[in-house]
């Protein structure tokens, strides 16, 4: 297999793993695998920065690419995380067929704009014990684009 194809595969895998959670780029050390993950994360951040917010037509924002590592936007298609189709405006832990954490089941949250904004900033802070290991979207514009997209697939 040509080196460039293998390198692209390694970067894609690193980006997917980085998107699922763990340490932020600032917390990473300098070992080779982590450096590759950091480079992939930098490429993803650059792509996100050049993307516009979701439009009324339901265009997927670049910021949602991280979400797609674990979540589907297709109704009934749960993955590592629950499907996000139709989640906007519903109570937490109500997606059929997904095994939510007890913490999420007991959270009492409703997925409206202010709640999603807080949760996407720091999931573990809002619902300690959630299965979602993603550290959060710190960029308010990326959160707004993601929330707009979630509204569009409601």
N, C-alpha and C positions, 0 to 999 in steps of 0.2 A: 504494500500500500504506500503510495507516495507520502513523503514527509508532510507536505502541506495539508493533505486530507486528514492525516493523523493529528496534526497540530490543531486544525479546526475542530476536530472531534473532542480533543482534550479541553479546548477553550469552551466549547458548548457545554460539556459536562461540568466544568468548573463553574460556569455561569448558573447552571441549573441548581447545583448544590449550594452555591452562595445565596441564591434567591430563596431557598427553603429556610434560611435562618442561620443562627450561629452568631459569630462575632462580626462586628462591623469592620470596615476596611481599616479604621484607625486602630483596632485592637489586634489586627493580624500581625504575626511575626514574619520573618523573611525567609522561611524555608521555601524550596522550589515549588511544591504543590500549592502552598498558600500564595506565593507570588503569582502563579498562573491564575488562581481564583481571583486575586486582586485585580490583575490585568483584565480579566473577563468582566469583573464588576465595573471597572472603569469604562470599558466599552459600552456596557449596558447603561450606565449613568449618562454617558455622552449621547447615546441614542434617545434616552428619555428626555434629556434637556432639549433636544431638537424637535421633539414631538409636540404637537398641540393637544389641547384638552379634547375630551370626547365630544363629538358633535351630536346633534339631535338625531342623526342617522345611526347612532350606535357604534361609531368607529372605535376600535379598540385602542386606547392610549398606550404608549410605550410603558408607562408605569405599571400597567396591568400585566405586562409580561412576567413580572416577578410572581404575581398571584397565580398565573397559569401553570406555574411549576407544581402547584398542589391543588388548585381549584379549577373546575370547569365552568364555562358560561352556558352550558347546555343543561336544560332541565333534566333532573333525574340522573345525571352523570357525575356521581361522587368519585373522588379520587382520594389522595392522602387527606385532603380537606373536603368539606361539603361543596356541592354545586352552588354557585353564587347566583344562578339564574332565578330571578324572582325574589331574592332575599331582601331587597330594599323595602322597608315598611313592615317587615314581619318581626316576630319575637325571636330572640336568640334560641338556637337549638331546635328549630322547628323543621329543618330540611329532612324530608322523609328518607329513610334508608341510611342515614349517617349516624355513627356511634359517637355522640358528643361527650366531652368530659363532664363530670359532675359539676365542676365549677361553672361551665358554660350553661348547663341546664338550670342552675340555681341563680344565674346572673340577673335575671329579670330585665335584660336589655331589649330594646326595640331598635332595629337597624334603621334609624333615621339619620339625617345629615350630621347633626352635632355628635351623635353617638359614634357613628362610623369615623368621623374625624378624630375623636379621642382614641378610639380603638386602634385605628390604623397608625396612629402616632406611636403607640406603645401597647400592643396587645396584652402582654404579661402584666402590665401595670393596671390596666382596666379590668382584666379578668385573670387574677392570679390562679394558676392551675390550668389555664386553657391549653389545649393540645397545640395551638398555633405557636411555633417556635420562631416565627419571623420577628426580627427585632423592631420593625416599624418603618414607616415612611416619614422621614423628618422634613421633607420638602412640602410645604403647604400647597404648592401648585400641583404637584404629583398626586397628593391626597385628593384635591378637588377634582382632578381629571378622573381618578379612579372612582370616586363617589358618583360623579356624573355618569360614568359608564355603567356603574351598578344600577343607577336609576333607569338607564335606557334599556337594560335587560330585565327589568322588573316584570 
